[in-house]
Structures are given as C-alpha cells and as structure tokens.
Amino acid sequence: MLQAPRGRAGAAFLQLAIAARTMAGAPAVSLPELRSLLALGRARLIDVRSREEAAAGTIPGALNIPVSELESALQMEPAAFQALYSTQKPKLEDENLIFFCQMGKRGLQATQLAQGLGYTGYGIVCMRKGSKLHRGL
C-alpha cells in the first residue's frame, strides 16, 4: 500500500491531494492558459476569498466577491451590481469567467454556483499562498 510522506512533504502531499479531489469535475484553467487569456484580455477573474484574504494580496485586476456573497451578487440587477462592485456584472454567456481562492474549495463552490445560475463560460484556478498567482503573475 502506498503511504504518504511525513512531515512537511506529507503536508504538501495532503494539500495537493485535497486540491485535486476538490477540483474534480470542474473545468480547470492551467497557469499557462491563464497567462494567455490575461495577455489577450479574455479572462474575467473573481477572487472568492474573504475581503481580508484578498486585501493581503490578489491577482491584479481581479474582482473580490466572497463566496458567501456570490449567489446574491450574480442575481443582482446589472445597475445594482455596478453600483456595489464598480464594474459591469458578468453576463450569463461570458467566456472565461474564472473563480479562484487559496486552495480550490471555494473556487469550486463558486464555479458550481455560477453554473447552477446559468453561467456557461466559467473556470476554476487554485490559488496558493506564495504561488506565482498570488504574486500577481
């Protein structure tokens, strides 16, 4: 039987296993794909972490909507969304609507929520502290 390493390596292995399991069944966007989409201006990034987490560092240009607020935000009238978030509300058909968090769980939750509300162009990115994503690509 395969055993996970102990100590720091074991913790990293466990985080990787949890993230992989969490993201199963949801569309994923790789770092190279994300870089390409951003370079072409074809990605809409939504940071679904808490306001405190996002204030500590996020991807430049990302909109912070905590996952706890996301359902009501995506159901707002466009004018109300614009007034609250100072940006245009995503359209149901928007492509490359990418939700991200720190480990993937909230990003998956946001992706599934958006899908349930009829959004068709969605993705998920797992954001980890210290990763290239956290440093702003």
N, C-alpha and C positions, 0 to 999 in steps of 0.2 A: 504494500500500500504506500502511495506517495505521501510524504509528510512535508508540511510547510516548514521553512526555516524558522529559527527562533530569533529573538532579539529584534534589532532594527530591520533586518532583512525580512523577518517574519511579519512585522507590522506593515512593511511596504507591500509584501505579497498579499496580505489580507486586504489592504486598501485597494489594490489592483483587482482582486477577485470580487470585492463588493461592488466596485465601479463597473466592472464588466457585467456582473449579474444585473445590476441596477439598470444598465442601459440596454439590456437585451430587449429586442422587439421594437425599439425606437430608431428612427433614422439617426445616423451619426455623421458628423462632419469632421474630417481629419484636419490637423493643423495646416498641412499644405493646401487643402481645399479652402479652408477658412481664409488663409492668406490671399489666395487667388480671388475669392469672392470679394474680400475687402478692397483689394487693389482695383477691381473692376467696379467698385461701388454697388455691388449686387447682394449685400448681406445687411439684414436688419438685426442688430444684436440687442437682446433683452437679458439683462442681469437679474436673475430672480432671487438673488441672495437678499438678506436684510439690508436696510439702509446703512446700518453700522458697518457691515461687512463691505458693502460697495464703497463706502466713504474711505475705507482703508486701502483701496486700490481696485481698479477695474479696467476693462479694455476701453481705451479712448473711443468716445462716440457711442458707447453702449447706453441704453436707457435702463434705469433701475426701476423695476416694478417687482417688489417682493412677491413671492409665490402666493402668500396669503391674500394679496390684493388682486392677483392676476385675473381671476374669473370676473370679478366686478368691473375691472378696468377694460377687459376685452368686450364686455357687454354694454359699455357706455356709448352714448351718442358721440359722434365724432367731435362735435364742438366742446362737449364736456371733457373728453379725453385731452383735446388740445389745450384747454384751459388748465387742467390739472398737471399734465406732463410736459407742456410746452413743445409738443411735437405732434405730427399727424398720427392718428390712430391707424394701426395696421389694417389692411383690407383682408377679407377672407381669402382672396386669391393671391396675396403677396407671396412671392417665392423667397426662399432662403430667410425665413423668419427663424432666427437661431436663438434658443434659450440656453443660458448657461448658469452654472452655480459653481460650487467648490468641488464637490465630489461626484455629482451626476444625479443624485436622487431628486433634488428639487427641479433640475432641468428636465428630467424625465417626466415628473409630475406636471410641469408647465406644458411640455410638449403634448402629453396626453389630454390635458385640459383644453388646449387650443384645438386639437384635433376634434374633441367632442363638441366644440362650439362651431365647427365647420371650417376651420383654417386648414388649408391644403398644403401650403409651402412652409413647412416647419423643419427644424433640425435640433440637434442637441450637441452641446460641447461640454465636456467635463473640464472644469477649471480647478486647478490645484494651486495651493499657495506655493509661490516660488517658481511656478511654471512660466514658460515664455508668454502664455496668455495673460497671466497676472501682471507681468512686467510690461504689458501693452504691445505685444507682438513686435 
